[in-house]
Amino acid sequence: MTQSAALPGFHSPAANFEAPHDMLLACHERVQRSLDLLGRLVAHIDKHGHDASSRSAAHDVLRYFTLAAPLHHQDEELHLFPALLAQGEPALVAAVQQLQQDHVAMERLWGAVKPILEQWTAPDSAGSPSQSARDAIAAFRAIYPAHIALENSTVFPAAFTLLGADASALAGQEMQARRRVGHNSGE
């Protein structure tokens, strides 16, 4: 069974950094596809064991959350959150603070999932996921839906309205430059 038949990966056109709001939204789509692939990966290993498809899927998820996700968080932390915090509107400040706490929790949860995926990329991987691996993966996947919803519905629209066209364009240039510095993140 090929990877595309068993565990299709995800390929989408690169987002345009001239429209950083759209790029950040597109990143959320890739996050969701990566989380879905992670869920399908566990089910695949349960049913078929470790094989070339599971190793490839594990590698895809590992790569995305090791390279692209931290850059996405940097984009938000550097370009969106400061403007909203400085503006001082209580609901937006509370939203940003929640998102900052989520980023810390995501990093901690990723620290538990990453070694599992690294193990699953090895040619000699065997056995079904342990209960602790399942719990770590479930916790990691569970933190994202509310986080993404808050960003998409509230924080991104407010931030890009507040920033305006010039600051948004500058943010897009800086986001793109960050990805050129020794990274090929796939974002």
Secondary structure, 3 states (H helix, E strand, C coil): CCHHHHCCCCCCCCCCCCCHHHHHHHHHHHHHHHHHHHHHHHHHHHHHCCCHHHHHHHHHHHHHHHHHHHHHHHHHHHHHHHHHHHHCCHHHHHHHHHHHHHHHHHHHHHHHHHHHHHHHCCCCCCCCCCHHHHHHHHHHHHHHHHHHHHHHHHHHHHHHHHHHHHHHHHHHHHHHHHHHCCCCCCC
